[in-house]
Amino acid sequence: MVPDVEGAMTQRHPDACQVLFDAAEKAGANCVRGVEDVSVVTSESFQCVTFKVEGSVHEVRCRLVVAADGRQSVIRRQLGIELHTDEPHHLFSGLLVEDADGFPADLQVIGSTDEVHYLVLPQGSGRIRLYLGFPFSDRHRYTGEVGVRNFLDAFDTPSFPYAKEIVNSTPISPHATYANEDAWVDEPFAQGVVFIGDAAGWNDPINGQGLSITLRDVRIISELLTSMSDWSPSAFSEYATERRVRMSNLRFAARVASKLNNEFGPEAVERRVRAKTRMAEDPMLGLAQAVIMIGPEHAPEGLLGANTWEALFA
Ligand SMILES: Cc1cc2nc3c(=O)[nH]c(=O)nc-3n(C[C@H](O)[C@H](O)[C@H](O)COP(=O)(O)OP(=O)(O)OC[C@H]3O[C@@H](n4cnc5c(N)ncnc54)[C@H](O)[C@@H]3O)c2cc1C
């Protein structure tokens, strides 16, 4: 459902899941793996969750369901909650490779060539997580049978150091390609259910914010639940407002990243150089990207909008 490695902090997704799973058990939660056929029926008095584990069906009744079932959320679909997405700008593809021992373990490389945007995130012991952004028109080049070979060869470009290490490395993961769009729901809650993480809508993976978004959702919802006895839908309106602003700031930052790094040809290069110079000269413009580092909730109100876009790209 998600790539097996997360980017910038080089934290593997399965490791992060295991740490959280162990912490939940230690805190007293009843944790179950291998769950299938999840179904949720809600009412004003209690919620009924049924699921199958190892062939047998279980039923749990609770006051509130915190739905964290990812992008394709079955619970979101069962409750008929509409998911909105913006127009995708390009495709984004990831691959984990090994046998790249000559590549420095402490060097992350991000750049654009005439055809692709690339990210190289070493994981240690010769393993590297590679990402490519490319236009929809090139999807046949980087997907399917020839896709992996072309994917690796895309790093063979003069602007990229250690190309040989990548070209000769060994792919060890599925080669997954995603459209880069953001997604959101109008309200991340319903009677008896609150949505967190990707189930509530996600940000373009280029920002590498998925785990941060989800953990902040967890913190906000746990603080709400432990501080109030009212768990009715209205209790989550503040969370919905905070999340809307936070995600909209991240969406803006991702659109800037798309325009800067995932458009190709001489005009795009000029635009990239011009916008990056403007960002370096004016720290407020720089926030259009730096907001993913300082936290999207800290962006000055109104900064990430049409005026900043104009100042960067006009
Ligand atoms: C290409 C790409 C690169 C990314 N890179 C980064 C990155 O560098 N850094 C970062 O922080 N984030 C990154 N992300 C995003 C990140 O992976 C997600 O935002 C994050 O995993 C969301 O966590 P979650 O718990 O909401 O959902 P998930 O991690 O998707 O977890 C959902 C869980 O629910 C389970 N589930 C779903 N449906 C059912 C069902 N019907 N029955 C039983 N179980 C079910 C799934 O098996 C899964 O275990 C990336 C995403 C993509 C697509």
The ligand as an SDF file (V2000), in Angstrom:
LIG
                    3D

 53 58  0  0  0  0  0  0  0  0999 V2000
    5.9420    7.1180   -3.4340 C   0  0  0  0  0  0  0  0  0  0  0  0
    5.7020    7.5530   -2.0030 C   0  0  0  0  0  0  0  0  0  0  0  0
    6.7760    8.0090   -1.2410 C   0  0  0  0  0  0  0  0  0  0  0  0
    6.5690    8.4160    0.0820 C   0  0  0  0  0  0  0  0  0  0  0  0
    7.6400    8.8750    0.8030 N   0  0  0  0  0  0  0  0  0  0  0  0
    7.4540    9.2910    2.0720 C   0  0  0  0  0  0  0  0  0  0  0  0
    8.5580    9.8020    2.8320 C   0  0  0  0  0  0  0  0  0  0  0  0
    9.6750    9.8800    2.3570 O   0  0  0  0  0  0  0  0  0  0  0  0
    8.3180   10.2100    4.1060 N   0  0  0  0  0  0  0  0  0  0  0  0
    7.0770   10.1480    4.6730 C   0  0  0  0  0  0  0  0  0  0  0  0
    6.9220   10.5280    5.8360 O   0  0  0  0  0  0  0  0  0  0  0  0
    6.0150    9.6610    3.9700 N   0  0  0  0  0  0  0  0  0  0  0  0
    6.1760    9.2440    2.6950 C   0  0  0  0  0  0  0  0  0  0  0  0
    5.1040    8.7550    1.9970 N   0  0  0  0  0  0  0  0  0  0  0  0
    3.7630    8.7650    2.6080 C   0  0  0  0  0  0  0  0  0  0  0  0
    3.5990    7.7520    3.7380 C   0  0  0  0  0  0  0  0  0  0  0  0
    3.9850    6.4690    3.3060 O   0  0  0  0  0  0  0  0  0  0  0  0
    2.1410    7.7460    4.1960 C   0  0  0  0  0  0  0  0  0  0  0  0
    1.6460    9.0650    4.2970 O   0  0  0  0  0  0  0  0  0  0  0  0
    1.9870    7.0710    5.5420 C   0  0  0  0  0  0  0  0  0  0  0  0
    2.3750    5.7160    5.4400 O   0  0  0  0  0  0  0  0  0  0  0  0
    0.5370    7.1580    6.0010 C   0  0  0  0  0  0  0  0  0  0  0  0
    0.3610    6.3900    7.1590 O   0  0  0  0  0  0  0  0  0  0  0  0
   -1.0710    5.7710    7.4620 P   0  0  0  0  0  0  0  0  0  0  0  0
   -0.9070    5.0230    8.7480 O   0  0  0  0  0  0  0  0  0  0  0  0
   -2.1160    6.8070    7.3670 O   0  0  0  0  0  0  0  0  0  0  0  0
   -1.3780    4.7650    6.2750 O   0  0  0  0  0  0  0  0  0  0  0  0
   -0.5830    3.4210    5.8110 P   0  0  0  0  0  0  0  0  0  0  0  0
    0.8630    3.4990    6.1460 O   0  0  0  0  0  0  0  0  0  0  0  0
   -1.0090    3.2120    4.4280 O   0  0  0  0  0  0  0  0  0  0  0  0
   -1.2210    2.3320    6.7760 O   0  0  0  0  0  0  0  0  0  0  0  0
   -2.5310    1.8670    6.5930 C   0  0  0  0  0  0  0  0  0  0  0  0
   -2.6080    0.4780    7.2030 C   0  0  0  0  0  0  0  0  0  0  0  0
   -3.9520    0.0210    7.1560 O   0  0  0  0  0  0  0  0  0  0  0  0
   -3.9860   -1.2960    6.6540 C   0  0  0  0  0  0  0  0  0  0  0  0
   -5.2710   -1.4810    5.9610 N   0  0  0  0  0  0  0  0  0  0  0  0
   -5.7920   -0.7130    4.9900 C   0  0  0  0  0  0  0  0  0  0  0  0
   -6.9760   -1.1690    4.5950 N   0  0  0  0  0  0  0  0  0  0  0  0
   -7.2160   -2.2610    5.3380 C   0  0  0  0  0  0  0  0  0  0  0  0
   -8.2890   -3.1990    5.4090 C   0  0  0  0  0  0  0  0  0  0  0  0
   -9.3760   -3.0780    4.6330 N   0  0  0  0  0  0  0  0  0  0  0  0
   -8.2150   -4.2060    6.2670 N   0  0  0  0  0  0  0  0  0  0  0  0
   -7.1430   -4.3310    7.0850 C   0  0  0  0  0  0  0  0  0  0  0  0
   -6.0830   -3.4920    7.0920 N   0  0  0  0  0  0  0  0  0  0  0  0
   -6.1350   -2.4780    6.2240 C   0  0  0  0  0  0  0  0  0  0  0  0
   -2.7970   -1.3970    5.7020 C   0  0  0  0  0  0  0  0  0  0  0  0
   -2.3920   -2.7270    5.5190 O   0  0  0  0  0  0  0  0  0  0  0  0
   -1.7500   -0.5530    6.4450 C   0  0  0  0  0  0  0  0  0  0  0  0
   -1.0640   -1.3300    7.3880 O   0  0  0  0  0  0  0  0  0  0  0  0
    5.2660    8.3410    0.6720 C   0  0  0  0  0  0  0  0  0  0  0  0
    4.1870    7.8880   -0.0900 C   0  0  0  0  0  0  0  0  0  0  0  0
    4.3930    7.5030   -1.4200 C   0  0  0  0  0  0  0  0  0  0  0  0
    3.2080    7.0430   -2.2220 C   0  0  0  0  0  0  0  0  0  0  0  0
  1  2  1  0
  2  3  1  0
  2 52  2  0
  3  4  2  0
  4  5  1  0
  4 50  1  0
  5  6  2  0
  6  7  1  0
  6 13  1  0
  7  8  2  0
  7  9  1  0
  9 10  1  0
 10 11  2  0
 10 12  1  0
 12 13  2  0
 13 14  1  0
 14 15  1  0
 14 50  1  0
 15 16  1  0
 16 17  1  0
 16 18  1  0
 18 19  1  0
 18 20  1  0
 20 21  1  0
 20 22  1  0
 22 23  1  0
 23 24  1  0
 24 25  2  0
 24 26  1  0
 24 27  1  0
 27 28  1  0
 28 29  2  0
 28 30  1  0
 28 31  1  0
 31 32  1  0
 32 33  1  0
 33 34  1  0
 33 48  1  0
 34 35  1  0
 35 36  1  0
 35 46  1  0
 36 37  1  0
 36 45  1  0
 37 38  2  0
 38 39  1  0
 39 40  1  0
 39 45  2  0
 40 41  1  0
 40 42  2  0
 42 43  1  0
 43 44  2  0
 44 45  1  0
 46 47  1  0
 46 48  1  0
 48 49  1  0
 50 51  2  0
 51 52  1  0
 52 53  1  0
M  END
$$$$
